[in-house]
Amino acid sequence: MTSTQLKIIALIAMFIDHYGLFISGTPEWMGWIGRIAAPVFIYCVVIGFKNTSNRIRYLVRLGVAAVGMSFINLFINFRIHYTDLGGPYLELNFFSTLFLIAFLIMLLENKRIKLLLLFFAWQFISFILIASLEGSGLLPYPFAVSVVQISGNIVGVEGGPLTILLGLFFYFAKDNRWTVIAGYSFYCLAMFYSVQRWGWILGGLYQHFFGFADYQWIMIFALPLFLLYNGKKGSGLKYLFYIFYPLHIVILWSIGVLILS
């Protein structure tokens, strides 16, 4: 199975998941199916970044997509916050997560120790700064969502630090199937335990680290897809995900709001 085929499967799973997220009255099993989407996308981005001929261009593409999605979130959340428009706040921006994974891989591969130290220092600085501004009311929630998404802070991005960690694991696994099997299985088991142990605590850092659905462990079913990967790219469809991701979110969110109203 090529990386393009893997991404198409992930796209379908993601659409089903988000349909269940935004459209009221949908069955819970839609969320179950969606659990395989993020791991597959992360796996494909790690593969793509390792094999691309121009890593800077790859990073820029992910970065531009992340900023663009943050502005879409800001536009919608601003209207919700300051007008009578109903509906849930929009906080999805997986581009930011994928960008940080690729960025960290580049720093690790090039052994940029100083930049890595600066990156980790920025995690503390940006977290305290954003939390202080939001807590004081100087950064209203609609703006805070978008600022966090483009701040480069691993705590605030979609999926949080544990999702970033999964991307780094795929990188260090070096396409070794037994390492992928053992490591990913352990990761899913640890995820199951963590969510059951701390996921119920709503608020603070707990929510950023362990705020996953109770059935997050179903992501283990992405493992057979990793093992079916044949090392080939396939037809590419480079910009399909970049277009489909924001488009389907806006459409499903709009439909959900219309149904609620």
Contacts in CASP RR format, 6 or more apart in sequence:
PFRMAT RR
TARGET T0000
AUTHOR 0000-0000-0000
METHOD contacts of the structure
MODEL  1
MTSTQLKIIALIAMFIDHYGLFISGTPEWMGWIGRIAAPVFIYCVVIGFK
NTSNRIRYLVRLGVAAVGMSFINLFINFRIHYTDLGGPYLELNFFSTLFL
IAFLIMLLENKRIKLLLLFFAWQFISFILIASLEGSGLLPYPFAVSVVQI
SGNIVGVEGGPLTILLGLFFYFAKDNRWTVIAGYSFYCLAMFYSVQRWGW
ILGGLYQHFFGFADYQWIMIFALPLFLLYNGKKGSGLKYLFYIFYPLHIV
ILWSIGVLILS
1 225 0 8 1.000
1 228 0 8 1.000
1 229 0 8 1.000
1 230 0 8 1.000
2 229 0 8 1.000
2 230 0 8 1.000
2 231 0 8 1.000
2 232 0 8 1.000
2 233 0 8 1.000
2 234 0 8 1.000
2 235 0 8 1.000
3 44 0 8 1.000
3 47 0 8 1.000
3 48 0 8 1.000
3 229 0 8 1.000
3 231 0 8 1.000
3 232 0 8 1.000
3 233 0 8 1.000
3 234 0 8 1.000
3 236 0 8 1.000
4 233 0 8 1.000
4 234 0 8 1.000
4 235 0 8 1.000
4 236 0 8 1.000
4 237 0 8 1.000
5 234 0 8 1.000
6 40 0 8 1.000
6 43 0 8 1.000
6 44 0 8 1.000
6 225 0 8 1.000
6 228 0 8 1.000
6 229 0 8 1.000
7 40 0 8 1.000
7 41 0 8 1.000
7 44 0 8 1.000
7 237 0 8 1.000
7 240 0 8 1.000
7 241 0 8 1.000
8 237 0 8 1.000
9 36 0 8 1.000
9 40 0 8 1.000
9 225 0 8 1.000
10 36 0 8 1.000
10 37 0 8 1.000
10 38 0 8 1.000
10 40 0 8 1.000
10 41 0 8 1.000
10 44 0 8 1.000
11 37 0 8 1.000
11 240 0 8 1.000
11 241 0 8 1.000
11 244 0 8 1.000
13 33 0 8 1.000
13 34 0 8 1.000
13 35 0 8 1.000
13 36 0 8 1.000
13 37 0 8 1.000
13 40 0 8 1.000
14 34 0 8 1.000
14 37 0 8 1.000
14 38 0 8 1.000
14 41 0 8 1.000
14 245 0 8 1.000
14 248 0 8 1.000
15 248 0 8 1.000
16 30 0 8 1.000
16 31 0 8 1.000
16 33 0 8 1.000
16 34 0 8 1.000
17 30 0 8 1.000
17 31 0 8 1.000
17 33 0 8 1.000
17 34 0 8 1.000
17 35 0 8 1.000
17 37 0 8 1.000
18 92 0 8 1.000
18 248 0 8 1.000
18 249 0 8 1.000
18 252 0 8 1.000
19 26 0 8 1.000
19 30 0 8 1.000
19 252 0 8 1.000
20 26 0 8 1.000
20 27 0 8 1.000
20 30 0 8 1.000
20 31 0 8 1.000
21 31 0 8 1.000
21 252 0 8 1.000
22 88 0 8 1.000
22 252 0 8 1.000
22 253 0 8 1.000
22 255 0 8 1.000
22 256 0 8 1.000
23 252 0 8 1.000
23 255 0 8 1.000
23 256 0 8 1.000
23 259 0 8 1.000
24 256 0 8 1.000
24 259 0 8 1.000
24 260 0 8 1.000
28 215 0 8 1.000
31 213 0 8 1.000
31 215 0 8 1.000
32 215 0 8 1.000
32 218 0 8 1.000
35 213 0 8 1.000
35 215 0 8 1.000
35 216 0 8 1.000
35 217 0 8 1.000
35 218 0 8 1.000
35 219 0 8 1.000
35 221 0 8 1.000
35 222 0 8 1.000
36 218 0 8 1.000
36 219 0 8 1.000
36 221 0 8 1.000
36 222 0 8 1.000
36 225 0 8 1.000
38 94 0 8 1.000
38 159 0 8 1.000
38 163 0 8 1.000
38 219 0 8 1.000
39 166 0 8 1.000
39 184 0 8 1.000
39 219 0 8 1.000
39 222 0 8 1.000
40 222 0 8 1.000
40 225 0 8 1.000
40 226 0 8 1.000
41 94 0 8 1.000
41 98 0 8 1.000
41 241 0 8 1.000
42 97 0 8 1.000
42 98 0 8 1.000
42 101 0 8 1.000
42 163 0 8 1.000
42 166 0 8 1.000
42 167 0 8 1.000
42 170 0 8 1.000
43 167 0 8 1.000
43 170 0 8 1.000
43 222 0 8 1.000
43 225 0 8 1.000
43 226 0 8 1.000
43 229 0 8 1.000
45 62 0 8 1.000
45 98 0 8 1.000
45 101 0 8 1.000
45 102 0 8 1.000
45 167 0 8 1.000
46 101 0 8 1.000
46 102 0 8 1.000
46 105 0 8 1.000
46 167 0 8 1.000
46 170 0 8 1.000
46 171 0 8 1.000
47 229 0 8 1.000
47 231 0 8 1.000
48 58 0 8 1.000
48 233 0 8 1.000
49 55 0 8 1.000
49 58 0 8 1.000
49 102 0 8 1.000
49 105 0 8 1.000
49 106 0 8 1.000
50 105 0 8 1.000
50 171 0 8 1.000
51 233 0 8 1.000
52 58 0 8 1.000
55 102 0 8 1.000
55 106 0 8 1.000
58 102 0 8 1.000
59 99 0 8 1.000
59 102 0 8 1.000
59 103 0 8 1.000
59 106 0 8 1.000
61 242 0 8 1.000
62 95 0 8 1.000
62 98 0 8 1.000
62 99 0 8 1.000
62 102 0 8 1.000
63 95 0 8 1.000
63 96 0 8 1.000
63 99 0 8 1.000
65 95 0 8 1.000
65 99 0 8 1.000
65 242 0 8 1.000
65 245 0 8 1.000
66 93 0 8 1.000
66 95 0 8 1.000
66 96 0 8 1.000
66 98 0 8 1.000
66 99 0 8 1.000
66 149 0 8 1.000
66 150 0 8 1.000
67 150 0 8 1.000
68 95 0 8 1.000
68 246 0 8 1.000
69 92 0 8 1.000
69 93 0 8 1.000
69 95 0 8 1.000
69 96 0 8 1.000
69 149 0 8 1.000
69 245 0 8 1.000
69 246 0 8 1.000
70 93 0 8 1.000
70 96 0 8 1.000
70 145 0 8 1.000
70 146 0 8 1.000
70 149 0 8 1.000
70 150 0 8 1.000
71 146 0 8 1.000
72 90 0 8 1.000
72 246 0 8 1.000
72 249 0 8 1.000
72 250 0 8 1.000
73 90 0 8 1.000
73 91 0 8 1.000
73 92 0 8 1.000
73 93 0 8 1.000
73 145 0 8 1.000
73 146 0 8 1.000
73 149 0 8 1.000
74 142 0 8 1.000
74 143 0 8 1.000
74 145 0 8 1.000
74 146 0 8 1.000
76 89 0 8 1.000
76 90 0 8 1.000
76 250 0 8 1.000
76 253 0 8 1.000
77 89 0 8 1.000
77 90 0 8 1.000
77 141 0 8 1.000
77 142 0 8 1.000
77 145 0 8 1.000
77 146 0 8 1.000
78 142 0 8 1.000
78 143 0 8 1.000
79 85 0 8 1.000
80 86 0 8 1.000
80 87 0 8 1.000
80 89 0 8 1.000
80 142 0 8 1.000
81 89 0 8 1.000
81 140 0 8 1.000
81 141 0 8 1.000
81 142 0 8 1.000
82 142 0 8 1.000
85 257 0 8 1.000
86 257 0 8 1.000
86 260 0 8 1.000
86 261 0 8 1.000
87 253 0 8 1.000
87 256 0 8 1.000
87 257 0 8 1.000
87 260 0 8 1.000
88 253 0 8 1.000
89 141 0 8 1.000
89 142 0 8 1.000
89 145 0 8 1.000
90 145 0 8 1.000
90 249 0 8 1.000
90 253 0 8 1.000
91 145 0 8 1.000
91 158 0 8 1.000
92 158 0 8 1.000
92 249 0 8 1.000
93 149 0 8 1.000
93 157 0 8 1.000
93 158 0 8 1.000
94 158 0 8 1.000
94 245 0 8 1.000
95 245 0 8 1.000
96 149 0 8 1.000
96 150 0 8 1.000
96 152 0 8 1.000
96 157 0 8 1.000
96 158 0 8 1.000
97 157 0 8 1.000
97 158 0 8 1.000
97 159 0 8 1.000
97 160 0 8 1.000
97 163 0 8 1.000
97 164 0 8 1.000
100 152 0 8 1.000
100 154 0 8 1.000
100 157 0 8 1.000
100 164 0 8 1.000
101 164 0 8 1.000
101 167 0 8 1.000
101 168 0 8 1.000
104 119 0 8 1.000
104 164 0 8 1.000
104 168 0 8 1.000
105 167 0 8 1.000
105 168 0 8 1.000
105 171 0 8 1.000
106 112 0 8 1.000
107 115 0 8 1.000
107 116 0 8 1.000
107 119 0 8 1.000
108 116 0 8 1.000
108 168 0 8 1.000
108 171 0 8 1.000
122 152 0 8 1.000
122 153 0 8 1.000
123 153 0 8 1.000
123 154 0 8 1.000
123 155 0 8 1.000
126 151 0 8 1.000
126 152 0 8 1.000
126 153 0 8 1.000
127 153 0 8 1.000
127 155 0 8 1.000
130 139 0 8 1.000
130 144 0 8 1.000
130 147 0 8 1.000
130 148 0 8 1.000
130 151 0 8 1.000
130 153 0 8 1.000
133 139 0 8 1.000
133 144 0 8 1.000
134 141 0 8 1.000
134 144 0 8 1.000
139 147 0 8 1.000
148 156 0 8 1.000
148 157 0 8 1.000
149 156 0 8 1.000
149 157 0 8 1.000
149 158 0 8 1.000
154 160 0 8 1.000
154 161 0 8 1.000
154 164 0 8 1.000
155 161 0 8 1.000
155 205 0 8 1.000
155 208 0 8 1.000
155 209 0 8 1.000
156 208 0 8 1.000
157 163 0 8 1.000
157 164 0 8 1.000
159 212 0 8 1.000
160 208 0 8 1.000
160 209 0 8 1.000
161 208 0 8 1.000
161 209 0 8 1.000
162 191 0 8 1.000
162 194 0 8 1.000
162 209 0 8 1.000
162 210 0 8 1.000
165 187 0 8 1.000
166 187 0 8 1.000
169 183 0 8 1.000
169 184 0 8 1.000
169 187 0 8 1.000
170 180 0 8 1.000
173 179 0 8 1.000
173 180 0 8 1.000
173 183 0 8 1.000
177 227 0 8 1.000
180 223 0 8 1.000
180 226 0 8 1.000
180 227 0 8 1.000
181 223 0 8 1.000
181 227 0 8 1.000
184 220 0 8 1.000
184 222 0 8 1.000
184 223 0 8 1.000
184 226 0 8 1.000
185 220 0 8 1.000
185 223 0 8 1.000
188 217 0 8 1.000
188 219 0 8 1.000
188 220 0 8 1.000
189 217 0 8 1.000
191 212 0 8 1.000
191 216 0 8 1.000
191 217 0 8 1.000
191 219 0 8 1.000
192 216 0 8 1.000
192 217 0 8 1.000
194 209 0 8 1.000
194 210 0 8 1.000
195 210 0 8 1.000
195 211 0 8 1.000
195 212 0 8 1.000
195 213 0 8 1.000
195 214 0 8 1.000
195 216 0 8 1.000
195 217 0 8 1.000
196 214 0 8 1.000
197 210 0 8 1.000
198 206 0 8 1.000
198 209 0 8 1.000
198 210 0 8 1.000
199 206 0 8 1.000
199 207 0 8 1.000
199 210 0 8 1.000
199 211 0 8 1.000
199 212 0 8 1.000
201 207 0 8 1.000
201 210 0 8 1.000
END
